[in-house]
Amino acid sequence: MAHYAVLDENNVVTQVFVGKDEHEVVEGISDWEVYYGAKRTSYNTLGGVHTNGGTPFRKNYAGIGYTYDPARDAFIPPKPYESWLLNEDSCLWEAPVAYPADDKFYLWDEETLSWKEVVND
């Protein structure tokens, strides 16, 4: 089972669907990306790492709203905040300040460019 991402004219993912594996040949069709008019994406790839120990594929599993970057051959998620920077190795967005290394829960505050602890009252 393989997954494919349909792109619009700006290389933004509009749909992800299950299709034929690239090694399957059916009625002479062997290039499923061409057949479907879509880019192959790996369900088990995140940040350039294959979660099952396999070979990572296109940096990240595509989601609707992700952008396909042909120069990097990678799917990049939407930028969550203006201040965040793209990690060139993982093609994931990172805050300009590291997430605190404790057992507390934080949310990003774009106005102060800092992590704010979430306190349950």
C-alpha positions as CSV (number, residue, x, y, z in Angstrom):
1,M,0.0,0.0,0.0
2,A,1.4,3.4,-1.0
3,H,0.2,6.9,-0.4
4,Y,0.1,9.7,-2.9
5,A,-0.3,13.5,-2.6
6,V,-2.2,15.5,-5.2
7,L,-0.7,19.0,-5.7
8,D,-2.2,22.2,-6.9
9,E,-0.5,24.7,-9.3
10,N,1.5,26.1,-6.3
11,N,2.7,22.6,-5.1
12,V,0.3,22.7,-2.1
13,V,-1.2,19.3,-1.2
14,T,-4.9,19.2,-1.8
15,Q,-5.6,15.5,-1.3
16,V,-3.8,12.4,0.0
17,F,-4.9,8.9,-1.1
18,V,-3.9,5.3,-1.0
19,G,-2.7,3.8,-4.3
20,K,-0.5,1.1,-5.8
21,D,3.0,0.4,-4.5
22,E,5.7,1.6,-6.9
23,H,7.0,-2.0,-7.4
24,E,3.5,-3.2,-8.6
25,V,3.1,-3.4,-12.4
26,V,-0.4,-3.6,-13.7
27,E,-1.3,-3.7,-17.4
28,G,2.1,-2.2,-18.2
29,I,1.8,0.7,-15.7
30,S,4.9,0.9,-13.5
31,D,5.2,4.7,-12.8
32,W,2.3,5.3,-10.4
33,E,3.3,8.9,-9.8
34,V,2.8,9.6,-13.5
35,Y,-0.3,7.5,-13.7
36,Y,-2.0,9.2,-10.7
37,G,-0.6,12.7,-11.4
38,A,0.5,12.8,-7.8
39,K,3.7,12.6,-5.6
40,R,4.4,9.5,-3.6
41,T,4.6,10.1,0.2
42,S,5.6,7.8,3.0
43,Y,3.2,7.3,5.9
44,N,6.1,6.3,8.1
45,T,8.4,9.3,7.5
46,L,8.6,12.3,9.8
47,G,11.4,14.8,9.9
48,G,13.5,12.7,7.5
49,V,13.3,9.6,9.7
50,H,11.4,6.4,8.9
51,T,9.6,5.4,12.1
52,N,10.0,1.7,11.3
53,G,13.7,1.8,10.5
54,G,13.2,1.9,6.8
55,T,14.5,4.4,4.3
56,P,12.9,7.9,4.8
57,F,11.0,9.3,1.8
58,R,10.5,13.0,1.0
59,K,11.2,14.1,4.6
60,N,7.6,14.1,5.9
61,Y,4.3,12.3,5.2
62,A,2.2,14.8,3.2
63,G,-0.9,16.3,4.7
64,I,-3.5,18.7,3.2
65,G,-2.0,22.1,3.2
66,Y,1.6,20.9,3.1
67,T,3.9,22.2,0.3
68,Y,6.0,20.0,-1.9
69,D,9.4,21.6,-2.4
70,P,11.0,20.0,-5.6
71,A,14.5,21.4,-4.8
72,R,14.5,19.5,-1.5
73,D,12.2,16.7,-2.7
74,A,10.3,17.2,0.5
75,F,6.9,17.8,1.9
76,I,6.9,20.8,4.3
77,P,4.0,21.5,6.7
78,P,2.4,24.9,6.9
79,K,4.4,27.4,9.0
80,P,2.7,27.6,12.4
81,Y,4.1,31.0,13.4
82,E,5.9,33.8,11.6
83,S,9.0,33.6,13.9
84,W,9.6,29.9,13.4
85,L,12.5,28.7,11.2
86,L,12.6,25.8,8.8
87,N,15.0,23.0,9.9
88,E,16.8,22.2,6.6
89,D,17.5,18.6,7.7
90,S,14.0,17.6,8.9
91,C,12.0,20.1,6.8
92,L,10.0,20.8,10.0
93,W,9.4,24.2,11.6
94,E,11.1,25.0,14.8
95,A,10.6,27.7,17.4
96,P,13.4,30.3,17.8
97,V,13.6,29.2,21.4
98,A,13.9,25.6,22.5
99,Y,10.9,23.9,24.2
100,P,11.5,23.7,28.0
101,A,13.1,20.5,29.1
102,D,10.8,19.7,32.0
103,D,7.6,17.7,32.5
104,K,5.3,20.8,32.2
105,F,3.1,21.6,29.2
106,Y,3.7,24.8,27.2
107,L,2.2,26.7,24.3
108,W,4.1,29.1,22.0
109,D,3.4,32.8,22.5
110,E,4.2,34.6,19.3
111,E,3.8,38.1,20.8
112,T,6.6,37.5,23.4
113,L,8.5,34.9,21.3
114,S,8.5,32.5,24.3
115,W,6.9,29.4,25.6
116,K,4.2,30.0,28.2
117,E,3.3,27.3,30.7
118,V,-0.2,26.0,30.6
119,V,-1.6,25.9,34.1
120,N,-4.8,24.0,34.9
121,D,-7.0,25.8,37.3
